[in-house]
């Protein structure tokens, strides 16, 4: 279902019901952003091969802070016997207009890409659900819970003032007696006079309520009891809170339902190549994401303890690494047989819905005749245009297809939890670890080395054999100029241009964070040469941070005199 301002309340209720269902197995997400690069930078420029995970995070963090969301797709998958049903929410979201809030920045490249993929910009601009983070929500709720401060003013015109004073004298009489419950004031065509009367009646007479009178431009005054006033105040407070939740907090309610179900019930949150999805989700709906990479991983675990990235999962199920784009994976798994997956009732935007909430007869047996009839009815239904109902790069459809891919991958192998794919990188992110250095991907079969070559046309496999490799398992570039390589080999490599991968990681991490590297099993001479080479490439100092000897920084006055 498409979700906008008009049906947000209904969507929150349906999402809560689906997430709290005992049949819920996992929830898949996808998002569309207003930009993922600065100055329309190329994919290679934004994701250089030489990045460590922490340096890539720093760049992606700036993107998530600068741009916003356009769509949030959520697909809840429930298991009913041997089949699944999917409840899909395609939510249009737009940054809330609040004091100190976010600007909406658009990347022309992102807009062009989404336009080609039929993004409905009109719905986004006109009906996009506002969203805020947790701190802003708390502030808005606090403001809505108290009476708003109103600026008072005085009438300057003597005629208007005399008229208003006469009417206020009547209201004072009403407030000092108990027999008459209401009174209609004399109409006045000037808006500022009527506004002044509303202001002064509310300020001077707490038990007198004002409303429109039966005659045009007339004010009716109603005398309340203390209990009636309390009920009125509570109703007005609730109206302010409802208005705040609908028109300011908005889509944060969807995030809270999603987060609470994943955190409290340990429902897996499934995405495809979903590091950016997590960055934007937490930055815009929860809290500003931290500068430190390890702290970000900790924040992810606190909100979503179990995460599955189908981009990282697929290669473990024998899918080629180069064929793991979402549309390619979805097309591939469509050919495989497995559990039936249909859309839940009321969620038929992308395909036929299940025929009923429960397809079992009174004895608990599946009614094959009813299922067959429902299937034939779906076949006879008007054909949907796949260009408009099944669109990749629409968040709802991508969330659903991600869930379908996950179901099919589960049928082939064991789930791969808390491992994220990192684009154009030799690394795979381990969310379960607080270490800033991430594991190499794919998992090494032998020993990993960092290899430097002078000529980018070097036959690296032949070089490795000459350096002592008995078998070469994997070779991948770790720099865009093809002069640095991450290799997985059997046997021990010799030569100054080869260092154990752990040595390379340790020395680079030390240079990037300006700290002394920890000692390893590799020779100190090898580490020193690598450190000098890295310092030249990274533009830092090869000398590790050391503590100055006492007296070396400043000579004593006696020595200076000599």
N, C-alpha and C positions, 0 to 999 in steps of 0.2 A: 504494500500500500504506500502511496505517496503521502508524506506527512509535511504539513505546512502550519502556519499560524492557526488556520481554521479548525483543524482536527487534532491539535497537539494533545489535548486532554484525553481524547479517545485513544490516541496512540500510546500514551503513557500507561493507561489502564491495560491495554492489550499486551504491551511489552512486559509489564509486571506479571500478568497472568501466565504468559509463555515462559518467562524466566523462572517463576516459582513453581512451575509444573514439575511433579516428580519424574516426568518422562523426559525433561530437558536434558540433553547430553552435552551440548556445547553451543557456543554462540560465535558466529563469524562476523567480521567487520570489514569495512572498506571506507575510504574517504576520498573526496575530491577537494583540491586546494586552489587558492587564488594564485599560487606561484610556488615553484620549487627551485628557482635560481635567480641570481641577481644580474641585472643588465642583459638578460636573455643569454646568459652563459651556457656553453655547450655542456652536455652530459659528462664528457671527459674532463672538462675544466672544473666542474663542480665535484667530480669524484676521481681525483688522480690515483693511479695505482700505488703510488708511494705512500699513501695515507696509512697511518696506524688507525686503530679503531677510535682512539680518543681524539685524534686530530680531525677525523671525519665527523665525529660527533659535534665538535666545536663548530664546524661549518654548517652542519644540518640544524644545529640548535639556533643559529642566527636566522636561518630560513624560517623555522617554525615560529620564531618570535616576530618576524617581519610580515609574514603573510597569514592568511586566515583560511577558514573552511567554507566550502560552498555546499557540500553534501556529506551526510553521515549515513552510511548503510549498515544496518544491523539485521542479521538473519539468525533466528533462534531455531535450532534443530532438535526436535523431540523424536524419541524412538517409540513406535507403537508396534509391539510384536517384532517382526522382522523387517519392518519398513520405517521410513523416516518421513516426517512432515516438517516443512520449513515455513516459518512466519517471517516475512521480509518487510522491513521498514526502510523506505527510501526517503530520508529526511533532508529537506532544504533548510540550511541554517545560515544565519547572517549575524555578524557581531552586533551585540546590543548597543544602543545609544544611551550611554551612561556617562556621568561626569568622570573624567579620568580614564574613560574606556579606550578601546582600540580603534585605530583607523583601519579602513579596508583598503589594502594595497593590492593592485592587480599587476600581474606579469603578462605582458602582451603575448609571450610565448604560450603560457598556460591558457589564456583566453582563446587563442587561435586553436590550440589543440582540442579544448573542450567544445568549441564551436563546431569543429569538424566531426566530433562525436555526439552531436545533437544535444548538447546541454541546454536545458530550458532556463535561459538567463532571466526571462520575464518573471517566472515563478520565484526564482531566487531573490530578485530585487524587490518584488512586490509582496511576496508572502513568506519569505525566509524567516524561520523561527529565530528569535534572538538567543544569544548564548553568552554566558559569563563564567568566570572561574569561581572556586569555592569561597575565597575571601570577599569577592564582590557580592556574591549571593548573600553572605552573612550580613554585610553592610546594608544591602537593599532591604532585607527582611527586617532589620532593626529599624530602619527609617520608616518602613511601612507600618510597623507595629505601634508607632507613636503618632500623635496628632501632628499634622504638618504645620510648620510655622507660617503664619500668614502676615504679610505686610499690611499695616493699617494706614489709612489716609483720612484726611479731613475734607469736608466740602468747603469750597472757597466762596461759592455764590451764596449771598445772604438769603435770597428767596428759597433756594434749595435747602439751605440749612434750617430755616424756619419751618418748612414743610416737614422735614425729617424729624425735627425735635417734637413737633406736635404728634406725629405718629408714634414715636418712641414713648411719649407720655401715656398713650393708650395701651401700649404693650406693658408698661410698668404696672398699670391698673390690673391688667389680665394676670400678671405674674403674682400679684399680692392677694388673690382670692382663689377659691377652689370650686365655685359653682359653675362658672362658664369655662368650657374646655377649649374653645377656639374662637378666633376673631379674624375678620378680613380687613386688611388695611386699605386705605384709599389708594386707587391706582395712580401711578405716575409714569409718564411716557419716557422719561430720561433714564437711560441705563445706569449712569453713575449714581443716581439717587437710590435706585433699588439696590445696587451693590453695597452702598453705604448702610442702608437699613439692614440688610442681611448681616453685614459685618458687626454692627453695633448690637443687634439683638442677640447674636451668638456670644458676644463678648460680655454684655451686661446681664443677660437673663439666661443662665445655663439650663433652666427647665422649660424654656420656650423653643420649640422647633419651628423652622420656617419651610414653607413649600409653596408651589404655585397656586394662586387662587383661581376661582371659577371665571373671573373676568380678565381680559388681556391686561398685562402690566400690573397685575395685582399680587400682593403677597398675603398668604394665609399664615397665621400664627396659631400653633397648637400647644396647649399647656400639657406637660408631661409629669408623671410621677417619677420618683427616684428610680423605681424598677424599670419603667418604660425608657427612661434616659439611659440606664445601663445597657438595656437590650439594643437601643438605637446605636450607642457608641460601639458595642461589640459588632453589630452588623456593619457599621461603617468601617471598622478595623478589618473585618473579614473581606469586605469589598476591596479595600486597599491592598491587602495581601494577595487576593486572587488576581487583581490587576497587575501587581508586581510580578507574580509568578508567570503570568501569561505573556506580558508585554516586555519584560526586562530579563527575568531569569530564564524562561523559555526552555531551550533544549538541554540545559544543565540537568533538568529532571530526568531526561532520557539517559544521560551519562550516569547519574546516581543509581538508577535501577540496574544498569549494566554493570557498573563497578561493584555494587553490593552483592549481586548474584555471583559474580566471578570471585570475589574476595571471600564471601561467607560460605558459599556452597562449593567453592573450588571448581566452578565450571571452567573448562578450557576456553580461552579467548583465542580464536583462530583468525589469522590474517595471511596475506600473501605478500612477501617482500615488505613486511609491515613495520620496519623501523620508523619510517616517516609517519605512519599512522599513529604509532604510540607517542611520538614526539608532539604531534599536533593535538592529539586527544588529551594528553596530560597538560600541555601548556595552555590550552584554551578552555578546558572544562574543569581542571583541578587546581593547579598552582603553577607559577613560573618554574620551568624546569631548571635544575641546578647547573652550574658551570662545570662541575666535576663529573667525569664520565662514570666513575664507580658510584657516586651518589645518585645519578640518574638510574642506574640499574637497580639500586636499592628502592628507589621510588616506584619503579615499575613493579617490582615484586610485592610491595606493600599493597598496591591497588589490584594487580592481576597476577596472582601467584602461579598460574599455569597458562603459558602462552605457547601456541604452536604456529610456526611459520611454514606454510606449505611449500614455499620456495626452498627452504632448507630440508624439508621432509622428503620431497620428491626424489632427489638423487639417491637417497637411502633405499628407495623402492625401485631402483634400476631405471629411473627415467634419466636420459642424457642431460647433463648440466646445461647444454645450450638449448634445450627444448623445454624449459620450465617457465616460460611466460604463462600467465594465467589462462589466456585464450587457448594456447597450445595444450596445456595440461587438461583443460576442460574438454577439448576436442578428443584428446587421447583417451580419457577415462570414460567418455560416452560410449566407446566401443566395447568396454568391458561390462560383464554382467555382475550383478550384485544386488544389494537391498534396494527395494523400490523407494524412490524419493519423490514426494509430491508436495504441493503447496497446501498449507492449512486453509481451512474455510475462512473466507474474507480476505485472503491474500493472493488473489488470482491475477495480479497485474502481469506477471511474467509467464503464466501458464495455467493449465487446468488445476482446479482445487480438488482436494479430497472430497468424496461424495457425502460423508457424514462424520460427525465427531467420533463415533464408535461403530465399526462395521461388523461387530460380532453379534450373533443371535443370542437368545435367552440362555443357551447352554454354554455360552462363551466361545463357540466355534465360529471361525470366519465364514461369513456368508459369501461364497464364491459367486453366486448368481448376482447378488447386489453389487459386488465389486466389478463383475463383468459389465453389468448394465451401466455403472458409473463410467467405466472406461469407454464404452461405446458412445455414451452421451458426450464425453469429452472430445471424441473423434468427430462427432457430428456437429459440435459447436462451431460458430464462425471462426475462421482461421485468423490468428493474430499475425500482424505484420512484425516479423522479427527485427526489422529496422527500428521499430518504435517500442517494442515490448521487451526485447532481449538485447540490451545494448551494453557492450563492454565500455568501461569508463563512465558508467552510471553507478553510483555507490551501492544502491540496493541490489542490482543485478550482479555486480562484482562480489558483494558479500555472499550472495546465494551460491554463485559458482565456486567460490572459495570453499564454502561448506561442503558442496558436492564433491569437490576434489579431495577434501580431507576424509570424507566417508570412504571413498574408493581407495585412498592410500592406506587407511586403517585396515582395509580388507586384504592388503598386500603385505603389511609389516607392522611393527610396533611403533607407536606414536613417538615422535621426536619432540620432546618438550623443552621449552626455555632455551632453544637455539634459534638464532635469527640469522638470516642471510644478510651479508654486507656487500652491496653492489661494487663491482670492479675492485675486488680485493682478494687477497690470499687468506683472509681471516673469516671466521665464523664467530658470531657473538654468543658468548655463554652468559645468559642472564643470571644463572645461579651462582656465579662467581663475582666477587668484588674486585678481582684483579683487573688492572688497567690493560694488561697484555692479554689479547684474545688468542684462542687456539687456531692453528692453521687448518684450512679447509682445502681439499678433503682430508679426512683423518689419515695421517702418515702411516704407510706400511713398513717403512724402514726408518732412516734418520734424516731429519730435515737440515739443510744447509742454506746459507745465504751465499750466493756466488756473484762476483763482480767480473764483468768482461769489458775490455777496452773498445772492441768493435761490435757494433750492434748486429752485424751480420754473422757473428760467430755461431758455429754449429754447437749448441750448448750440450746436446746429448753426447756428441763425440768428445767434447772437452771433458765431460764428467767421467766418461770411460777412461780417458787418458790420465785422469787425476785419481783413479782408484775405485770407481764405482763398479761393483759386480753386476748390479741390476738397477735400471732407472725406472722408478715407479711413476713419478709425476714431475713435470717441469712447468712452471708458470711464471710469467713476468711479474715483478713487483715494482716496476718503474716504467713510465711511459716511453722512455728513450731506449728500451730493450737492452739496457746494460746492467740491470740487476734482476736476479732470478731467485725464486724460492724452489728448491729441488728436494725431492724425496727419493733417496737412494738406499740401496743395500751396500755395505762396505764403508770404509773410512776414507774421506777425501783429504788430500794433502795439497798444500799450496797456499800462498799468501792471499789469493783472491777468494778462498773458501773459508768460511767460519761457521761453526754450529749456529743454527737459527736462534737458539736461546741466547747466544753471545750477541748476535745482531740486535735482538729485541732489547736486551738489557742495556747495551751501550746507547741505542737510540733513545730509549725511555729516559735514561740518565741525562742525555743532552737536552731533550725536549723539556724536561722538568728541572734542569739546572741542579742536579744532585750527583753525588758520587755513585758510580755503578757498583753493584754488589759483585763479589768475586764468584767465578764459576769454575768448572772443571777444565776450561779451555786455557791455553798458555797466555800469560800476561802480555807477551810480545805481540801475539795475534790481536788481542783486544786493543792494545795501544795503537796499532796500525789502523785498525777499523775505526777507532775513535777519531783519529786524525782525518780519515777520509770522510766520515760522517759529518764532522764539524765543518769541513769545507763545503759539503753539499747542503747542510742545513743552515750554514751561516752563523755557527756558534763557536765557542771556545772548546778546544780539545782537552784542556786541563780540567780535571774534576774539582769540585768545590772543596777547599781545604781550610782548616782553621789557621789563622795567622799566629806566628809565634809572638809571645808577649815581648814588647819592646821594639819589634821590627817596624811597626806602623809609624811610630814617632820616637825619635831619639830623646834622651834625657837632656835637660838644659845644660848640664855639665859637658856632655859630648858636643852639643852644638857650639859651645863657647870655644872648644878646642879647634 
